[in-house]
Amino acid sequence: MPRPFLLGVAGGTGSGKTTVARAILGAVGEGRIGLLEQDSYYREVDWETDGDLLRHNFDHPSALDEELLVAHLTELRAGRPVQVPVYDFVRHRRTARTRRVEPLPVVVLEGILIFADAAVRDLLDFKIYVDTDADLRLIRRLERDLAERGRALADVLRQYQRSVRPMHLEFVEPSKRWADVIIPQGGENRVALDMVVARVKELVGARTAR
């Protein structure tokens, strides 16, 4: 069997990269394409109070276990399945559970910093950057953190000002120069998304036909 084709989807928080990644999965079929999320590789945070969490920089590359991610990508390229951590974003700890990802013909990796790390970037065969206006990204971030992660509005805004925005400007935005394709307007750009989906379908078809 040919090794999996590793496809990276990056972009700032709330850019719509998850929408793009899942649109690709839905169009191609989950039985032929796998998904890795960089968020699964967050390091555990030693915290006791909300203040500890506010001081922790979740948007710096050091917050992520890139060594484990690189090891998993390498295993998948070699045709071996991996056990991906399941991260609890309320407790900021890895759970005891893992999720098995198979070396399917195409594996999609999505995350804000996947192009900022050379070791990860060099393992990817094709790179997509989802580019969305900052105000829209902030609104989506607010909606997600309030609804899904039990955060307070003031804390989310404070974190955005202290770390999310500065880290986006320092690491995420510059990393788009490594992209093979840039999708403006995120998942709302149906023309660009349809073109990417068509290309991925071609890749899957070529690899499964071998």
Stockholm file with secondary structure:
# STOCKHOLM 1.0

chainA/1-210         MPRPFLLGVAGGTGSGKTTVARAILGAVGEGRIGLLEQDSYYREVDWETDGDLLRHNFDHPSALDEELLVAHLTELRAGRPVQVPVYDFVRHRRTARTRRVEPLPVVVLEGILIFADAAVRDLLDFKIYVDTDADLRLIRRLERDLAERGRALADVLRQYQRSVRPMHLEFVEPSKRWADVIIPQGGENRVALDMVVARVKELVGARTAR
#=GR chainA/1-210 SS CCCCEEEEEEESTTSSHHHHHHHHHHHHCTTTEEEEEGGGGBCCCCCSSHHHHHHSCTTSGGGBCHHHHHHHHHHHHTTCCEEEEEEETTTTEEEEEEEEECCCSEEEEECTTTTTSHHHHTTCSEEEEEECCHHHHHHHHHHHHHHHSCCCHHHHHHHIIIIIHHHIIIIIGGGGGGCSEEEETGGGCHHHHHHHHHHHHHHHHHHHTC
#=GC SS_cons         CCCCEEEEEEESTTSSHHHHHHHHHHHHCTTTEEEEEGGGGBCCCCCSSHHHHHHSCTTSGGGBCHHHHHHHHHHHHTTCCEEEEEEETTTTEEEEEEEEECCCSEEEEECTTTTTSHHHHTTCSEEEEEECCHHHHHHHHHHHHHHHSCCCHHHHHHHIIIIIHHHIIIIIGGGGGGCSEEEETGGGCHHHHHHHHHHHHHHHHHHHTC
//
